Amino acid sequence: MTELTSGIFNASKKIYNTNKGSLLRTIVYTIGHFAIAITVLMLVADVSFYIALTDAIVEPLANSVWYFALDKFWASKIAKKLN
């Protein structure tokens, strides 16, 4: 591995190891949100599958970033209160 590739890999590994729980919950939440958003948009807004799919991917990705930040904040506050 080159130094750059090795650095990126090690940084990614560190981020993963320090955020496993939050990352897993974020991924599960995002997948569920995709399915729910597609279904709701098709039923309520009467849009095509492809329009619903586009919205269901873009909007939850933004929400997943928000959820990750919220989860990290929440976990840090709870951890401080327990210590």
Order of alpha helices (4+ residues) and beta strands (2+ residues): alpha-alpha-alpha
